[in-house]
Amino acid sequence: MIPTRRRRQQVMQEFGFCENFMNSIVKGLQMHPERYPNAVIRSGRLSFIDLEMMFDWIKYRNALDVGASVPPFRREEYQR
């Protein structure tokens, strides 16, 4: 499956996320590089977010924060 990426600002506008929540998403994705490799791609002021990884992080963020077992990341689940 091909990853779906959007510019950070586009994600905020498309889903109605505030700056603080978007910062939490980026930080959360970066805290789990083994699960979300290349979820955030940055070059200077430009940032791209992998949407499927973002949805997965939102779904499992509480479990990931406490180290609970979660099913493996499957991009297909979020591309329907």
Secondary structure as the mmCIF struct_conf table of DSSP 4:
data_model
#
loop_
_struct_conf.conf_type_id
_struct_conf.id
_struct_conf.beg_label_comp_id
_struct_conf.beg_label_asym_id
_struct_conf.beg_label_seq_id
_struct_conf.end_label_comp_id
_struct_conf.end_label_asym_id
_struct_conf.end_label_seq_id
HELX_LH_PP_P HELX_LH_PP_P1 ILE A 2 THR A 4
STRN STRN1 ARG A 5 ARG A 7
HELX_RH_AL_P HELX_RH_AL_P1 ARG A 8 PHE A 15
TURN_TY1_P TURN_TY1_P1 GLY A 16 GLY A 16
HELX_RH_AL_P HELX_RH_AL_P2 GLU A 19 GLN A 30
TURN_TY1_P TURN_TY1_P2 MET A 31 MET A 31
TURN_TY1_P TURN_TY1_P3 PRO A 33 ARG A 35
BEND BEND1 TYR A 36 TYR A 36
TURN_TY1_P TURN_TY1_P4 PRO A 37 ASN A 38
BEND BEND2 ALA A 39 ALA A 39
STRN STRN2 VAL A 40 SER A 43
TURN_TY1_P TURN_TY1_P5 GLY A 44 ARG A 45
STRN STRN3 LEU A 46 ASP A 50
HELX_RH_AL_P HELX_RH_AL_P3 LEU A 51 VAL A 66
TURN_TY1_P TURN_TY1_P6 GLY A 67 GLY A 67
HELX_LH_PP_P HELX_LH_PP_P2 PRO A 71 PHE A 73
HELX_RH_3T_P HELX_RH_3T_P1 ARG A 75 TYR A 78
#
